[in-house]
């Protein structure tokens, strides 16, 4: 086996989680009795995450599911003979978290320019302050559709510091510029690490504090990275029927060459074929922006409107599962008006709730990467293929 990673659960963790959720359920019951089932569902999933043997099984299923379509994506391999309910032993993946990788690139560029990351962010914000935007920070296109501008995203996230560096090399593609930056820094990093190794092997052996080695600078195209993340998770949802509900940037690793690694599969949802077929229909209705169809398939998944409002059902589905461009002040004002006259309820469908969480987490990563245009629309082709393959069951 390669280098191993060992995940150990402290004995008091299960007891404290039980107590915390018992208290949370009491508070929810006092504040809003209609949300008690949601609190119980959250408790169930967090307790499942404490079973490390189940997580080992999840790792095997995810590895197998991605092996053919995305062989370049790394997932830890559990070493089953050493796994126990509170101990998980698996192969260790090389790389840094996606969030750290973005920060490393931003800080490297800032150092080369003799500035701090905060300075670059401030410069980038000033250079874009004259861009037209509405009150919500969303730019209206000629079609009337609302799209999140790159400038608004970059002002919020430090990835703006990376893109700010690009004009200094105007004739070279962005990806090449980052690779050149990585190459330039690798010589300096190698020289420092050689010195660190000599020091640790000499003074470090006689009690002096050992020095840490410089990390490799990750290099990747943020748009391509974001697109791949959506495609990987779409494949898990629609094709494999097994997906992580917690793919936040800390659970996504990026190796120095840009290779992706996925970790932490304690919270995994299994979605049966009938549910996946309904999800596929909903995704295609969302892609077509057909409110009647969206409302129909949303209802088939268990959502109900007290007064049968097609607009409310469709708007709720768009906000939760549609393109991020729907997220605007006008949208939420309209939703408040509709919800004041009607209300939605949901039949018990844990998969739909967990899919919603997955989409929201991936949306957050998209904004972080400066690629808010990525979304569930990238799943449309997989949805079509799934429906064609199982035509007789649709």
C-alpha positions as CSV (number, residue, x, y, z in Angstrom):
1,X,0.0,0.0,0.0
2,X,1.0,3.6,-0.4
3,X,1.1,6.0,2.6
4,X,-1.8,5.5,4.8
5,X,-4.1,8.0,6.5
6,X,-5.8,6.9,9.7
7,X,-9.1,8.5,11.0
8,X,-9.8,7.8,14.6
9,X,-13.0,8.6,16.5
10,X,-12.8,9.7,20.1
11,X,-15.0,7.8,22.5
12,X,-17.0,10.8,23.7
13,X,-18.0,12.0,20.2
14,X,-21.1,9.8,19.8
15,X,-22.3,10.7,23.3
16,X,-21.9,14.5,22.7
17,X,-23.6,14.4,19.3
18,X,-26.6,12.5,20.7
19,X,-26.9,15.1,23.5
20,X,-26.4,18.0,21.1
21,X,-29.1,16.8,18.7
22,X,-31.5,16.1,21.6
23,X,-31.2,19.7,22.7
24,X,-31.5,21.0,19.2
25,X,-34.7,19.0,18.7
26,X,-36.2,20.5,21.8
27,X,-35.3,24.0,20.6
28,X,-36.7,23.4,17.2
29,X,-39.9,22.0,18.7
30,X,-40.3,25.2,20.7
31,X,-39.6,27.5,17.8
32,X,-41.2,25.7,14.8
33,X,-42.8,22.3,15.2
34,X,-43.0,21.9,11.5
35,X,-39.2,21.6,11.3
36,X,-38.8,18.8,13.9
37,X,-38.7,16.1,11.2
38,X,-35.8,18.0,9.5
39,X,-33.9,18.1,12.8
40,X,-34.4,14.4,13.2
41,X,-33.3,13.7,9.6
42,X,-30.1,15.7,10.3
43,X,-29.5,13.7,13.5
44,X,-29.8,10.5,11.5
45,X,-27.3,11.5,8.9
46,X,-24.7,12.8,11.5
47,X,-25.0,9.5,13.4
48,X,-24.4,7.5,10.2
49,X,-21.2,9.5,9.8
50,X,-19.9,8.0,13.0
51,X,-19.8,4.5,11.5
52,X,-16.3,4.3,9.9
53,X,-16.9,0.8,8.4
54,X,-19.8,2.2,6.5
55,X,-17.6,5.0,5.3
56,X,-15.1,2.4,4.1
57,X,-17.9,0.8,2.1
58,X,-18.8,4.2,0.7
59,X,-15.2,4.8,-0.4
60,X,-15.2,1.5,-2.3
61,X,-18.5,2.3,-4.1
62,X,-17.5,5.8,-5.1
63,X,-14.0,4.6,-6.3
64,X,-15.7,2.0,-8.5
65,X,-18.3,4.4,-9.8
66,X,-15.8,7.0,-10.9
67,X,-13.1,4.5,-12.2
68,X,-14.2,4.3,-15.8
69,X,-15.7,7.8,-16.5
70,X,-13.2,9.8,-14.3
71,X,-10.1,7.5,-13.8
72,X,-7.9,10.6,-13.2
73,X,-10.0,11.5,-10.0
74,X,-8.4,10.0,-6.9
75,X,-10.5,8.6,-4.0
76,X,-8.8,7.0,-1.0
77,X,-8.8,3.2,-0.9
78,X,-9.9,1.7,2.4
79,X,-7.6,-1.0,3.9
80,X,-10.5,-3.1,5.1
81,X,-8.5,-5.5,7.3
82,X,-7.6,-2.6,9.6
83,X,-11.0,-0.8,9.6
84,X,-13.3,-0.8,12.6
85,X,-16.5,1.1,13.5
86,X,-14.3,3.9,15.0
87,X,-11.1,3.5,13.0
88,X,-10.7,4.1,9.3
89,X,-7.4,3.2,7.6
90,X,-7.1,4.2,3.9
91,X,-4.5,5.3,1.4
92,X,-3.4,8.8,1.6
93,X,-4.0,11.3,-1.2
94,X,-1.4,13.9,-2.1
95,X,-2.4,17.5,-2.4
96,X,-4.0,20.5,-0.6
97,X,-7.6,21.4,-0.1
98,X,-9.2,23.4,-2.9
99,X,-9.4,26.5,-0.7
100,X,-5.8,26.3,0.3
101,X,-4.8,25.8,-3.3
102,X,-6.6,29.0,-4.3
103,X,-5.0,30.9,-1.4
104,X,-1.6,29.6,-2.3
105,X,-1.8,30.9,-5.9
106,X,-3.1,34.3,-4.7
107,X,-0.3,34.7,-2.1
108,X,2.4,33.6,-4.6
109,X,1.3,36.2,-7.1
110,X,1.1,38.8,-4.4
111,X,4.7,38.1,-3.3
112,X,6.0,38.3,-6.8
113,X,4.4,41.8,-7.1
114,X,5.7,42.8,-3.7
115,X,2.2,43.2,-2.2
116,X,-0.2,41.5,0.1
117,X,-3.2,39.5,-1.1
118,X,-5.4,42.2,0.5
119,X,-3.6,44.9,-1.6
120,X,-4.4,42.9,-4.8
121,X,-8.0,42.5,-3.8
122,X,-8.4,46.2,-3.1
123,X,-6.8,47.0,-6.5
124,X,-9.1,44.6,-8.3
125,X,-12.1,46.0,-6.6
126,X,-11.1,49.6,-7.6
127,X,-10.5,48.5,-11.2
128,X,-14.1,47.2,-11.4
129,X,-16.0,49.8,-9.3
130,X,-17.5,51.4,-12.4
131,X,-19.1,48.2,-13.7
132,X,-22.9,48.4,-14.1
133,X,-24.8,46.4,-11.6
134,X,-28.2,46.4,-9.9
135,X,-28.8,46.5,-6.2
136,X,-28.2,42.8,-5.7
137,X,-24.8,42.9,-7.4
138,X,-26.2,41.0,-10.4
139,X,-25.8,42.3,-14.0
140,X,-28.8,42.2,-16.3
141,X,-28.0,40.9,-19.7
142,X,-29.8,42.0,-22.9
143,X,-32.1,39.0,-22.6
144,X,-33.3,40.2,-19.2
145,X,-31.6,37.2,-17.5
146,X,-29.6,37.9,-14.4
147,X,-26.0,36.7,-14.3
148,X,-23.4,37.0,-11.6
149,X,-20.5,39.1,-13.0
150,X,-16.9,37.9,-12.6
151,X,-16.1,41.2,-10.8
152,X,-18.7,40.7,-8.0
153,X,-17.4,37.2,-7.4
154,X,-13.7,38.2,-7.4
155,X,-14.4,41.0,-4.9
156,X,-15.8,38.5,-2.6
157,X,-13.2,35.8,-3.1
158,X,-9.4,35.9,-3.1
159,X,-9.3,34.3,-6.5
160,X,-9.5,37.9,-7.8
161,X,-5.9,38.3,-6.8
162,X,-4.9,35.5,-9.2
163,X,-6.8,37.1,-12.2
164,X,-5.4,40.5,-11.3
165,X,-1.9,39.3,-12.2
166,X,-2.8,38.2,-15.7
167,X,-2.6,41.6,-17.5
168,X,1.1,41.7,-16.9
169,X,1.5,38.9,-19.5
170,X,-1.1,39.8,-22.1
171,X,0.0,37.6,-25.0
172,X,0.1,34.3,-23.1
173,X,-3.0,32.2,-22.2
174,X,-4.1,32.3,-18.6
175,X,-3.4,28.7,-17.9
176,X,0.1,29.0,-19.4
177,X,0.8,32.1,-17.2
178,X,0.0,30.1,-14.0
179,X,2.2,27.2,-15.2
180,X,5.1,29.6,-15.8
181,X,4.5,31.0,-12.3
182,X,4.7,27.5,-10.9
183,X,7.9,26.8,-12.8
184,X,9.5,30.0,-11.7
185,X,8.7,29.3,-8.1
186,X,9.7,25.7,-8.1
187,X,13.4,26.5,-8.4
188,X,13.3,28.8,-5.4
189,X,11.2,26.2,-3.4
190,X,13.6,23.4,-4.3
191,X,16.6,25.4,-3.2
192,X,15.0,26.3,0.1
193,X,13.9,22.7,0.7
194,X,17.4,21.5,0.1
195,X,18.6,23.9,2.8
196,X,15.9,22.8,5.1
197,X,16.8,19.1,4.6
198,X,20.5,19.9,5.5
199,X,19.5,21.8,8.6
200,X,17.0,19.2,9.8
201,X,19.6,16.4,9.3
202,X,22.2,18.4,11.3
203,X,21.0,20.9,13.9
204,X,17.6,19.2,14.0
205,X,19.1,16.0,15.2
206,X,20.6,17.7,18.2
207,X,17.4,19.2,19.6
208,X,16.9,22.3,17.5
209,X,13.4,22.9,16.2
210,X,13.1,21.4,12.8
211,X,12.1,23.7,9.9
212,X,9.1,22.9,7.7
213,X,9.4,22.3,3.9
214,X,7.8,24.7,1.4
215,X,4.7,23.3,-0.2
216,X,4.3,22.8,-3.9
217,X,2.2,25.5,-5.6
218,X,-1.0,24.0,-7.2
219,X,-1.8,25.2,-10.7
220,X,-5.2,24.7,-12.4
221,X,-7.7,26.5,-14.6
222,X,-10.5,27.5,-12.3
223,X,-13.2,27.3,-15.0
224,X,-12.2,23.8,-16.0
225,X,-11.9,22.8,-12.4
226,X,-15.4,24.0,-11.6
227,X,-16.9,22.3,-14.7
228,X,-15.2,19.0,-13.8
229,X,-16.5,19.2,-10.2
230,X,-20.1,19.6,-11.4
231,X,-19.7,16.7,-14.0
232,X,-18.2,14.4,-11.4
233,X,-21.0,14.9,-8.9
234,X,-23.7,14.8,-11.7
235,X,-22.3,11.4,-12.6
236,X,-22.5,10.2,-9.0
237,X,-26.1,11.4,-8.7
238,X,-27.6,10.3,-12.0
239,X,-25.4,7.3,-13.1
240,X,-24.0,5.8,-9.9
241,X,-26.9,6.8,-7.5
242,X,-24.3,7.3,-4.7
243,X,-23.0,10.8,-3.9
244,X,-21.4,12.7,-1.1
245,X,-23.7,15.4,0.4
246,X,-20.7,17.3,1.8
247,X,-18.3,18.1,-1.1
248,X,-17.1,21.4,0.3
249,X,-13.7,22.9,-0.7
250,X,-12.1,21.3,2.3
251,X,-13.0,17.8,1.0
252,X,-11.6,18.4,-2.4
253,X,-7.9,18.0,-2.8
254,X,-5.8,19.5,-5.6
255,X,-2.3,18.0,-6.4
256,X,0.5,20.3,-7.7
257,X,-0.3,19.2,-11.3
258,X,-4.0,20.0,-10.9
259,X,-5.2,16.5,-10.4
260,X,-8.4,16.2,-8.3
261,X,-8.9,14.1,-5.2
262,X,-12.1,13.6,-3.2
263,X,-12.1,12.7,0.5
264,X,-14.6,12.3,3.4
265,X,-17.5,10.1,2.4
266,X,-19.1,9.8,5.8
267,X,-22.3,11.5,4.6
268,X,-23.4,9.7,1.5
269,X,-26.8,9.4,-0.1
270,X,-28.0,6.4,-2.1
271,X,-30.6,7.3,-4.7
272,X,-32.7,4.5,-6.2
273,X,-33.4,4.4,-10.0
274,X,-37.0,5.6,-9.9
275,X,-35.9,8.7,-7.9
276,X,-33.0,9.3,-10.3
277,X,-35.4,9.2,-13.3
278,X,-37.7,11.8,-11.7
279,X,-34.6,14.0,-11.0
280,X,-33.6,13.6,-14.6
281,X,-37.0,14.8,-15.8
282,X,-36.9,17.8,-13.4
283,X,-33.4,18.7,-14.6
284,X,-34.5,18.7,-18.2
285,X,-37.6,20.8,-17.3
286,X,-35.3,23.3,-15.6
287,X,-33.0,23.4,-18.6
288,X,-36.0,24.2,-20.8
289,X,-37.3,26.8,-18.3
290,X,-40.8,25.2,-18.6
291,X,-42.7,26.1,-15.4
292,X,-45.5,23.6,-16.0
293,X,-43.1,20.7,-16.5
294,X,-40.9,21.9,-13.6
295,X,-44.0,22.0,-11.3
296,X,-45.2,18.6,-12.5
297,X,-41.9,16.7,-11.9
298,X,-41.3,18.6,-8.6
299,X,-44.7,17.3,-7.4
300,X,-43.7,13.8,-8.5
301,X,-40.7,14.1,-6.2
302,X,-43.0,14.9,-3.2
303,X,-43.3,18.7,-3.2
304,X,-46.8,20.1,-2.7
305,X,-48.4,23.5,-3.0
306,X,-51.4,24.1,-0.7
307,X,-53.2,26.0,-3.5
308,X,-51.6,24.2,-6.4
309,X,-49.5,27.2,-7.5
310,X,-47.4,26.3,-10.5
311,X,-45.4,29.5,-10.2
312,X,-44.5,28.9,-6.6
313,X,-43.5,25.3,-7.2
314,X,-41.4,26.2,-10.2
315,X,-39.7,29.1,-8.5
316,X,-38.8,27.0,-5.5
317,X,-37.3,24.3,-7.8
318,X,-35.3,26.9,-9.7
319,X,-33.9,28.5,-6.6
320,X,-32.9,25.1,-5.1
321,X,-31.8,23.2,-8.3
322,X,-31.7,25.6,-11.2
323,X,-29.1,28.0,-12.6
324,X,-27.5,30.4,-10.1
325,X,-28.6,33.4,-12.2
326,X,-32.1,33.0,-10.6
327,X,-30.6,34.1,-7.3
328,X,-31.5,37.8,-7.3
329,X,-33.3,40.3,-5.1
330,X,-36.3,40.4,-7.4
331,X,-36.6,36.6,-7.3
332,X,-36.7,36.5,-3.5
333,X,-39.1,39.4,-3.3
334,X,-41.4,37.5,-5.7
335,X,-41.0,34.3,-3.7
336,X,-42.0,36.1,-0.5
337,X,-45.2,37.4,-2.2
338,X,-46.1,34.0,-3.5
339,X,-45.3,32.3,-0.2
340,X,-47.5,34.8,1.7
341,X,-50.5,33.6,-0.3
342,X,-49.6,29.9,-0.4
343,X,-47.2,27.5,1.2
344,X,-45.2,24.4,0.2
345,X,-44.9,21.1,2.0
346,X,-42.8,18.1,1.2
347,X,-43.5,14.4,1.5
348,X,-40.8,12.4,3.2
349,X,-37.9,12.3,0.7
350,X,-34.5,12.4,2.2
351,X,-32.8,12.1,-1.1
352,X,-34.3,15.4,-2.4
353,X,-33.1,17.3,0.7
354,X,-29.6,15.8,0.4
355,X,-29.5,16.6,-3.3
356,X,-30.4,20.2,-2.5
357,X,-27.5,20.3,0.0
358,X,-25.1,19.0,-2.7
359,X,-26.2,21.6,-5.2
360,X,-25.9,24.5,-2.7
361,X,-22.4,23.3,-1.6
362,X,-21.3,23.1,-5.3
363,X,-22.7,26.5,-6.0
364,X,-20.6,27.9,-3.2
365,X,-17.5,26.3,-4.7
366,X,-18.4,27.8,-8.1
367,X,-18.5,31.3,-6.7
368,X,-15.3,30.6,-4.9
369,X,-13.7,29.6,-8.2
370,X,-15.1,32.6,-10.0
371,X,-17.2,30.4,-12.2
372,X,-20.9,31.0,-11.2
373,X,-22.2,30.0,-14.6
374,X,-21.5,26.3,-13.9
375,X,-24.4,24.4,-12.4
376,X,-26.9,21.6,-12.9
377,X,-27.4,22.6,-16.5
378,X,-24.2,20.6,-17.0
379,X,-26.1,17.5,-16.0
380,X,-28.7,17.8,-18.8
381,X,-26.9,15.4,-21.2
382,X,-26.5,12.8,-18.4
383,X,-30.2,13.2,-17.6
384,X,-31.2,12.6,-21.3
385,X,-28.9,9.6,-21.5
386,X,-30.4,8.1,-18.3
387,X,-34.0,8.5,-19.6
388,X,-33.1,7.0,-22.9
389,X,-31.5,4.0,-21.3
390,X,-34.5,3.4,-19.1
391,X,-37.2,4.5,-21.5
392,X,-39.5,1.7,-20.5
393,X,-39.6,2.8,-16.9
394,X,-40.2,6.5,-17.5
